[in-house]
Amino acid sequence: MARTLEWLLLLLLLLVFCCCAQSFLQRKTRGEVMGKPGGASVSWFTQKLNHFSKRKQPIWLQKYYVNYDFYKPGGPVFLMIEGHEPASIQWLKRSFTWITYAQRLGALCILLEHRFYGDSQPIRNMSTEHLRRYLSSRQAVADIAEFRTVIARSMNFTENKWVVFGGGYGGALAVWSRIKHPNLFAAAVSSSAMIQAKVNFNEYFEVIYRTVDTHNSECLEAVKQAYGFVMAMLLLPDYHSRLIFDYKLCEPFKIKSEMDQLFVIEKLMLIFAAVVQNNKKKNTTVGIMRKMSIDEFCETMTNTSLGSPYHRYARIMNTMLRNKGYPCYPASYKQYVEEYSDFSFETNKYRRGRQWLYQCCNEFGWFYTTDLKNSSFTGLPTRYFVKKCSDVFGPKFNNDSVFQGVMSTNMYYGGLNVTGSKIIFSNGSNDPWHRLGITKDISANLRAVVIKDGAFCDDMLEPQDTDSAELKQARKKIFQILKKWLRK
């Protein structure tokens, strides 16, 4: 009899354990944060693989972070959308602008990682077929809607007002989420959101040109001379060894085709463009190391004691290389294609190259070309970027498919013909991406905030005493608009 009671007791304990374990797993995979509120926590959400299939879908775990520190009962829920970067808990632990808004409004803060980036891998590899089926902004917007619906229910936040935030591509997703799902989000706050898809984004370098020319015309002229010298050297094999040494280009370095030449030119031009786009950014945000300001760049480019413009630009490249901790700059187009053609999960887990190139080739374009009459720069035609698409993803990706994909994206989201309400569009006048966003108020509920001399996503970063008056005013204006909308 005693033995029977012992077995019954053990069976009862086993049943209790199994129930508790099942409850734990359900809470974990459906997105309920474990432990007591306080600080930033990581969790995983059970997401659908394909939101547009009527068949029963496999599931996968999408990574997200939550911070309860500032939440007051009844306060709003802030959902930050990460774009084409791995999500980082630093976005919730440091005093970025949206966190300062949350402190003042008593908001709960959540950061959601995008499918196929970072740890949020929905399928075993990144083959072109898998990307075709499951990687798109439409799937991402559907992920956001599903996440918001289930989390609100499981965490008892169905009556709270949800606000979706984002910067760059993440900002575009925030805008599109508000437009497509106005019943789920009370407002959207976007920064540097490129909401218009465009194949030939020739305005990118035109903004770079205008910004530097206004800042220091001698600096821009020196850059042009440096580029001209490098382009001439690329055509002369006898000078390649010198170019490799001066500009710290990685071996193997072989110019056998136009693509080889254009690949090196692109690398050089993007270094200059990055200085302007990210002007004065320091180690204040995830993935952004110490950057060179326009002032520092032009100080070097106009310093004649450092030699010719060619040598001055080489000096800048070497400085930026040291800041990044890299031994040399990749300069082989063949290696680039091989690297981007690798579809293994482990290789691409914390890199965005293959995934982001696919989205550009399939949906957005956003190719920073120099295909413009009377362009200030030359060297990057549209065909170069389309060839990248076909070399990495196959011949089905061609000029027609890229243009059709861009047209489809603009038809689906509306491009610059924005509908809806309660969306804030923040842009910097020196950020090239503002040419694909909203820079003027559309209505009282579709507001534009333009920051004079502002760079990419400036208003999202941690406020600094050295911030310009225009940047400080922009943050204040955004907050006042948002606070007013949340009161209604």
C-alpha positions in Angstrom: 0.0 0.0 0.0 2.8 2.4 1.0 4.7 1.5 -2.2 1.5 2.3 -4.3 1.2 5.7 -2.5 4.8 6.5 -3.3 4.3 5.7 -7.0 1.1 7.8 -7.1 2.9 10.8 -5.5 5.8 10.5 -8.0 3.3 10.3 -10.8 1.5 13.4 -9.5 4.8 15.4 -9.2 5.8 14.3 -12.8 2.4 15.6 -14.1 2.9 18.9 -12.3 6.4 19.2 -13.7 5.3 18.5 -17.2 2.5 21.1 -17.0 4.8 23.7 -15.7 7.4 23.0 -18.4 4.7 23.1 -21.1 3.5 26.4 -19.7 7.0 27.8 -19.7 7.6 26.8 -23.3 4.3 28.2 -24.4 5.1 31.5 -22.7 8.6 31.6 -24.1 7.6 30.8 -27.7 4.4 33.0 -27.8 6.4 35.9 -26.6 5.8 36.4 -22.9 8.9 37.8 -21.1 10.1 35.6 -18.3 11.1 36.9 -14.9 10.2 40.1 -13.1 9.8 43.4 -14.9 12.9 45.6 -14.8 15.8 46.1 -17.2 16.0 44.8 -20.8 15.2 41.2 -21.5 15.4 39.0 -24.5 12.7 36.6 -25.6 11.5 34.7 -28.7 8.2 34.9 -30.6 6.6 32.1 -32.5 6.2 33.5 -36.0 4.6 32.2 -39.2 6.9 31.4 -42.0 4.6 32.6 -44.8 1.8 35.0 -44.0 0.4 34.9 -47.5 -0.2 31.2 -47.9 -3.5 29.6 -47.0 -1.8 26.3 -46.1 -0.8 25.6 -42.5 2.6 27.2 -42.0 5.7 26.0 -40.3 6.8 28.3 -37.4 10.1 29.9 -36.4 11.4 31.9 -33.5 11.8 35.7 -34.0 14.0 37.5 -31.5 12.9 40.6 -29.6 13.8 42.6 -26.5 11.6 44.3 -23.9 12.3 47.0 -21.4 9.8 47.6 -18.6 11.9 50.3 -16.8 9.7 53.3 -17.7 6.3 51.6 -18.1 3.4 53.0 -16.1 0.0 51.2 -16.2 -2.0 52.4 -19.1 1.0 53.9 -20.8 1.8 53.4 -24.5 3.8 50.6 -26.0 6.7 51.7 -28.2 7.7 49.1 -30.8 11.1 49.8 -32.5 11.6 47.9 -35.8 15.1 46.9 -36.6 15.9 47.0 -40.3 18.7 45.1 -42.1 20.9 44.8 -39.0 21.0 42.3 -36.1 18.9 43.7 -33.2 21.0 44.9 -30.2 19.9 45.2 -26.6 21.8 48.5 -26.5 18.8 50.2 -28.2 16.9 49.6 -24.9 19.7 50.1 -22.4 21.0 53.5 -23.5 19.4 56.9 -23.7 18.5 57.0 -27.3 15.8 59.5 -28.3 12.9 57.0 -28.2 14.0 55.9 -24.7 13.9 59.5 -23.5 10.3 59.7 -25.0 9.4 56.5 -23.2 10.7 57.9 -19.9 8.5 61.0 -20.2 5.4 59.1 -21.4 5.6 56.0 -19.2 6.0 53.7 -22.2 6.9 50.0 -22.5 9.7 49.6 -25.0 10.1 46.6 -27.4 12.7 46.0 -30.1 11.8 43.5 -32.9 14.4 41.9 -35.1 13.8 41.5 -38.9 13.5 38.0 -40.4 16.7 36.7 -41.9 18.9 39.1 -40.0 20.8 38.4 -36.8 19.4 35.4 -34.9 15.9 35.6 -36.5 16.4 32.9 -39.1 13.2 31.4 -40.3 14.6 28.6 -42.3 17.8 26.4 -42.5 19.7 28.5 -45.1 19.5 31.6 -47.3 19.3 30.0 -50.7 17.9 32.1 -53.5 14.7 30.0 -53.5 14.2 30.5 -49.8 14.8 34.3 -50.0 12.4 34.4 -52.9 9.7 32.8 -50.9 10.2 34.2 -47.4 12.3 37.4 -47.5 10.4 40.6 -48.4 9.2 43.8 -46.7 5.7 42.5 -47.1 6.5 39.4 -45.0 8.3 41.7 -42.5 5.2 44.1 -42.2 3.1 41.0 -41.7 5.5 39.8 -39.0 5.1 43.1 -37.3 1.3 42.9 -37.3 1.3 39.3 -36.1 3.8 40.1 -33.3 1.8 43.2 -32.2 -1.5 41.3 -32.2 -0.3 38.2 -30.2 1.9 40.1 -27.8 -0.8 42.6 -26.9 -3.1 39.7 -26.1 -0.6 37.6 -24.2 0.9 40.5 -22.2 -2.5 42.2 -21.7 -1.7 45.3 -23.7 -4.7 45.3 -26.0 -6.1 48.5 -24.6 -2.7 50.4 -24.7 -1.8 52.6 -27.6 1.0 51.2 -29.7 3.5 53.4 -31.5 5.9 51.9 -34.1 9.4 53.5 -34.5 12.2 52.9 -37.0 15.1 54.4 -38.8 16.2 54.0 -42.5 14.7 50.8 -43.8 13.3 50.1 -40.3 11.7 53.6 -40.6 10.1 52.6 -43.9 8.7 49.5 -42.3 7.3 51.6 -39.4 5.5 53.8 -41.9 4.2 50.9 -43.9 3.0 49.2 -40.8 0.9 52.2 -39.8 -0.5 52.6 -43.3 -1.4 48.9 -43.7 -2.5 48.3 -40.2 -4.0 51.5 -38.7 -6.1 49.5 -36.3 -3.0 48.1 -34.7 -0.8 51.2 -34.4 -1.9 54.6 -33.0 1.0 56.4 -34.7 4.4 55.9 -36.4 7.6 57.8 -35.9 10.2 57.4 -38.7 13.7 58.7 -39.2 15.4 58.8 -42.6 12.7 56.5 -44.0 13.2 55.8 -47.7 9.6 55.0 -48.6 10.0 55.2 -52.4 11.7 52.4 -54.2 14.0 53.6 -57.1 16.4 51.7 -59.3 18.6 54.5 -60.5 19.1 56.5 -57.3 21.4 59.0 -58.8 20.3 61.7 -56.3 22.4 60.0 -53.7 25.7 61.3 -54.9 24.2 64.6 -56.0 23.3 65.3 -52.4 26.8 64.3 -51.3 28.2 66.7 -53.9 26.0 69.6 -52.9 26.7 69.1 -49.2 30.5 69.1 -49.6 30.5 71.8 -52.2 28.5 74.1 -49.9 30.8 73.1 -47.0 34.1 73.5 -48.8 34.3 73.7 -52.6 38.1 73.2 -52.6 37.6 69.9 -50.7 35.2 68.6 -53.4 37.6 69.6 -56.2 40.4 67.7 -54.4 38.2 64.6 -54.2 37.4 64.8 -57.9 41.1 65.0 -58.7 41.9 62.0 -56.5 39.2 59.9 -58.2 40.4 60.9 -61.6 43.9 59.8 -60.8 42.8 56.5 -59.3 40.6 55.7 -62.4 43.6 56.4 -64.7 45.7 54.0 -62.6 43.1 51.3 -62.8 43.5 51.3 -66.6 47.3 50.9 -66.3 48.4 47.5 -64.9 51.9 48.8 -64.2 50.4 51.1 -61.6 48.3 48.5 -59.8 51.0 47.5 -57.2 51.3 51.2 -56.3 47.6 51.5 -55.9 47.4 48.4 -53.7 50.2 49.8 -51.4 48.9 53.4 -51.2 45.2 52.5 -50.7 45.7 49.3 -48.7 43.7 47.1 -51.1 43.5 43.4 -50.3 45.0 40.8 -52.5 44.1 39.3 -55.0 43.7 42.5 -57.0 43.1 41.8 -60.7 41.4 44.1 -63.2 40.2 41.8 -65.9 36.8 43.3 -66.7 34.7 46.4 -66.3 33.1 44.9 -63.2 36.5 44.6 -61.5 37.2 48.3 -62.2 33.8 49.5 -61.1 34.0 47.4 -57.9 37.1 49.3 -56.8 35.6 52.7 -57.8 32.5 51.9 -55.8 34.6 51.1 -52.7 36.4 54.4 -53.0 33.3 56.5 -53.6 31.4 55.0 -50.7 34.1 55.9 -48.2 33.6 59.5 -49.2 29.8 59.2 -49.1 29.8 57.6 -45.7 31.6 60.6 -44.2 28.9 62.9 -45.4 25.9 60.6 -44.7 27.1 59.9 -41.1 28.7 63.3 -40.4 30.1 63.5 -36.9 28.6 60.2 -35.7 30.6 58.7 -32.9 30.3 55.4 -31.0 26.7 56.3 -29.9 24.7 53.7 -31.6 24.8 50.1 -32.5 27.2 49.2 -35.3 28.5 52.8 -35.7 32.2 53.1 -34.8 34.1 56.4 -34.6 33.4 58.2 -37.9 35.2 61.0 -39.6 33.3 64.3 -39.8 33.1 66.4 -42.9 35.3 69.0 -41.2 38.0 66.4 -40.5 37.7 64.9 -44.0 38.0 68.3 -45.8 40.8 69.4 -43.5 42.9 66.5 -44.8 41.8 66.9 -48.4 42.8 70.6 -48.6 46.1 70.2 -46.8 48.6 70.6 -49.6 51.5 69.7 -47.2 50.2 66.0 -47.4 51.0 65.7 -51.1 48.6 65.5 -54.1 44.9 64.9 -53.7 45.6 61.3 -54.6 47.9 60.9 -51.5 45.5 62.9 -49.3 42.7 60.6 -50.1 44.9 57.6 -49.4 45.7 59.0 -46.0 42.0 59.3 -45.2 41.4 55.7 -46.3 44.3 54.5 -44.1 42.9 56.4 -41.1 39.4 54.9 -41.6 40.8 51.5 -42.0 42.6 51.8 -38.7 39.4 53.0 -37.0 37.6 49.9 -38.3 40.4 47.6 -37.3 40.6 46.0 -40.7 43.9 45.0 -42.4 42.9 46.1 -45.9 40.0 47.0 -48.2 38.4 44.1 -50.2 39.1 44.8 -53.8 38.2 41.6 -55.7 34.9 41.4 -57.4 35.3 37.7 -57.9 35.7 37.2 -54.1 32.7 39.5 -53.6 30.4 37.4 -55.7 31.7 34.2 -54.1 31.1 35.6 -50.6 27.6 36.9 -51.4 26.7 33.6 -53.1 27.3 31.7 -49.9 23.9 31.0 -48.5 24.8 29.2 -45.3 23.2 30.4 -42.1 26.3 30.5 -40.0 28.2 32.6 -42.6 25.4 35.2 -42.9 24.1 35.2 -39.3 25.7 38.5 -38.3 26.2 39.9 -41.8 23.7 41.6 -43.9 25.3 41.5 -47.4 23.5 38.7 -49.1 20.1 39.4 -47.6 20.2 43.1 -48.2 21.4 42.8 -51.8 18.6 40.4 -52.4 16.0 42.9 -51.1 17.5 45.7 -53.2 17.5 43.5 -56.3 14.0 42.2 -55.7 12.1 45.1 -54.2 13.8 48.4 -53.8 16.7 49.1 -56.2 18.2 52.0 -54.2 21.4 51.7 -56.4 23.5 54.8 -55.8 24.4 55.3 -59.5 26.1 58.2 -61.3 23.7 57.8 -64.3 22.7 61.5 -64.5 23.2 64.1 -67.2 25.9 66.6 -66.0 26.6 64.4 -63.0 29.3 65.7 -60.7 30.7 62.1 -60.5 31.1 59.3 -63.0 31.9 55.6 -62.7 28.9 53.8 -61.3 26.3 53.0 -64.0 23.0 51.2 -63.3 24.2 48.2 -65.3 26.9 47.6 -62.7 24.4 47.0 -59.9 22.1 44.9 -62.1 25.0 42.7 -63.0 25.7 42.2 -59.3 22.2 40.9 -58.9 22.5 38.4 -61.8 26.0 37.3 -60.8 24.9 36.5 -57.2 21.3 35.4 -57.6 21.2 34.1 -61.2 20.1 35.2 -64.7 16.5 35.6 -63.7 17.6 38.9 -62.0 18.0 41.3 -64.9 17.2 44.8 -65.9 13.5 44.0 -66.5 13.0 42.0 -63.2 14.6 44.8 -61.1 12.5 47.5 -62.6 9.3 45.4 -62.3 10.1 44.7 -58.6 10.6 48.4 -57.9 7.4 49.3 -59.7 5.5 46.6 -57.7 6.8 47.9 -54.4 5.7 51.5 -55.1 2.3 50.3 -56.2 1.8 48.2 -53.1 2.9 50.9 -50.6 2.2 54.0 -52.5 5.7 55.4 -52.7 5.7 59.1 -51.9 1.9 59.3 -52.3 1.3 58.6 -48.6 -2.1 57.9 -47.2 -3.2 57.4 -43.7 -2.6 59.5 -40.6 -0.5 60.1 -37.5 2.9 59.5 -39.1 6.0 61.6 -38.5 8.7 61.7 -41.1 12.1 63.0 -39.9 15.0 63.7 -42.3 18.3 65.5 -42.3 19.0 67.8 -45.2 22.5 66.4 -45.7 21.3 62.8 -45.7 21.0 61.6 -49.3 18.2 59.3 -48.3 15.9 62.2 -47.7 15.3 62.4 -51.4 13.3 59.2 -51.1 11.3 60.3 -48.1 8.7 63.0 -47.1 10.2 66.4 -46.4 7.1 68.6 -46.3 3.9 68.3 -44.3 1.2 66.5 -46.2 -1.5 67.2 -43.6 -2.0 67.9 -39.9 -1.6 64.2 -39.3 1.2 63.5 -41.7 4.0 65.6 -40.5 7.5 66.2 -41.8 10.5 67.3 -39.6 13.5 68.4 -41.6 16.8 69.0 -39.7 19.1 71.5 -41.4 22.5 70.0 -42.0 21.3 66.8 -40.4 22.8 63.4 -41.2 21.3 59.9 -41.4 19.0 59.1 -38.4 20.5 61.9 -36.4 17.4 62.4 -34.3 17.4 58.8 -33.1 20.8 59.0 -31.5 21.6 59.8 -27.8 21.1 63.5 -27.3 24.4 65.4 -26.8 25.2 68.8 -25.5 27.1 69.5 -28.7 24.0 68.7 -30.9 22.9 71.6 -33.1 20.0 73.8 -32.2 18.1 72.4 -35.2 18.6 68.9 -34.0 17.4 69.7 -30.5 14.4 71.5 -31.8 13.5 68.6 -34.1 13.5 66.1 -31.2 11.3 68.5 -29.2 8.9 68.9 -32.1 8.6 65.2 -32.7 7.9 64.6 -29.0 5.2 67.3 -28.9 3.4 65.9 -32.0 3.5 62.4 -30.6 2.3 63.4 -27.2 -0.6 65.3 -28.7 -1.6 62.3 -30.8 -1.5 59.9 -27.9 -3.8 62.1 -25.9 -6.6 61.8 -28.5 
